[in-house]
């Protein structure tokens, strides 16, 4: 089949998020200027540069109590910082709870029964039991085409890694905790099997 996004398709659900998958989950924690903490998962998330190290996530919806966006972007606009937490298999239930459309004054850490820990380089909480957390200072908030679409790019200023996520050689191993990723629709996956493929030598 072929279709254009503008014209639509005959399938029961949009296949786009299933086609571009698996996608890593950025479990974004933030703190508003009023001191209220927020935690929400975003699957439009990735590492985008290494020198300096930078990550991005995109928010594509809005809430009535946040105007043109949601709590994460609203808080980040106010404070200029956020933390991207990695989701393990054990935390999938709590991650899903935090995805609900909670009112602005509800702390998703408390709603999902999650322990907080302080970040070291920014004034923001992180998920204490996350396998890894990336402290970030915002460098850009880009308005994307379409209603309520914003891309947030942050420079990584601190990295937390749980010791249990490092293998005997000191490598971060997603199989040790079942790193979660988003597929299409309501589907998720966890990392269980990996393989190495050495990069080929330059030819010519």
Secondary structure, DSSP 4 states (H G I P E B T S, - for coil): ----TTT--SSSS--HHHHS--EE-EEEEEE-TTS-EEEEEESSEEEEEETTEEEEEEE----GGGTTS-HHHHHHHHHSEEEEEPPBGGGHHHHHHHTS---TT--HHHHTT--EEE-SSSS-EEETT-SEEEEEEEEEEEEPSSTT-EEEEEEEEEEEE-GGGB-TTS-B-GGGTTBEEE-STT-EEE-------PPPPP--
